[in-house]
């Protein structure tokens, strides 16, 4: 292995989101330096590319680099008297001396080379060199974006179409979890499967039914917390396979509903799990005939469940979409709410 050309290199970006072009640049820097610092900041921040997620992405993809992702709160904690982060639209003539001061005065970093894929690299390297009192080499990589013609704005606008321009751990943040709620025999399971097929994605079945059957219909309060935790974990695991949406047949709110119905209890841990947020909540109305499959109670219990869900969602301030009519009509209402499928574009081979 050849020796590194430089001791400390720097890569700066918004990483909103972190994409394969960024990753190629960081890999190139790592191949050239003993140490690489990856510095990210973005004003404004973009959903779902907040500072916490960007830290997670960089740490997962580049554990060998020193990753620093700043927002104004983090910067204030490091240096209360230092100026807030500059907005993205600020002129380069402001950003360059600001970055130089940030590196030298706040982060106390001394770098030997600045890597980048844009023309600002050379004047920015000069500004940093002037501030730190020592040379900083500008190192350009794929300046004309020939190898990686990727734009962060484009990815934020159409993340599903361009999912293959991001690592899987990054794309997961763009998948919307959609929860289907409703009383027994309101078509949730059938609808979740049909929606998953329509959007070419996966769905998370109701674990509570599976566990109920495994326990012969005899559940304890402890079983219900286990059901909620397992449901959440299965959703998290399925995000790796999902595209655009992950459809969830019930949620921990359902488990809390059964805890109230079966034991008259709302344990704090289960209440916390039931507060889990979803991008969309679809509430299936009990407006067609109740079907007894041997595991359900009766139509009166279904009506009670519906009232309970409506109250719980209202109390939590959760907006939801009512699905009514036949399964075909419910499907049409759900698709109208969610929008059209966005197939993924395949990246051409390099």
GIJO-V901713 format. One line per field, one symbol per residue. ss: DSSP state (H for helix, E for strand, L for the rest). psi: psi as a letter, one per 30 degrees, with the letter a starting at -180 (. if undefined). Layout:
# GIJO-V901713
ss: ???
psi: ???
This chain:
# GIJO-V901713
ss: LLLLLEEEEEEEELLLLLLHHHHHHHHHHHHHEEEEEEEEELLLLLLLLLHHHHHHHHHHHLLLLEEEEELHHHHHHHLLLLLLLLLLLLLHHHHHHHHHHHHHHHLLLLLLEEEELLLHHHHHHHHHHHHHLLLLEEEELLLLLLLLLLLHHHHHHLLLLLHHHLLHHHHHHHLEEEEEEELLLLLHHHHHHHHHHHLLLEEELLHHHHHHHHLLLLLLHHHHHHHHHHHHHHHHHHLLLLLLEEEEELLHHHHHHHHHHHHLLLLHHHHHHHLLLLLEEEEELLLLLLLLLLLLLLHHHHHHHHHHHHHHHHHHLLLLEEELLLHHHHHHHHHHHHLLLLLLLLLLLL
psi: kklkeleklkkklehilklfeeeeeeeeeefflekkkjkklkjllkkhhleeeeeeeeeefiffljkjkkleeeeeeeiffkklkklefklefeeeeeeeeeeeeefhkjlfkkklglffeeeeeeeeeeefhlkkkkjkkhegheeiikkeeeeeeieeegffgllefeeeffkkkkkjlllkhggeeeeeeeeeeeghalljljfeeeeeeegggjlleeeeeeeeeeeeeeeeefffflkeljkjjllfeeeeeeeeeefgkikeeeeeeffklkekkjjkkhglkkkjgfflcleeeeeeeeeeeeeeeeefgkklkkklaleeeeeeeeeeefllkjlkkkkkk.
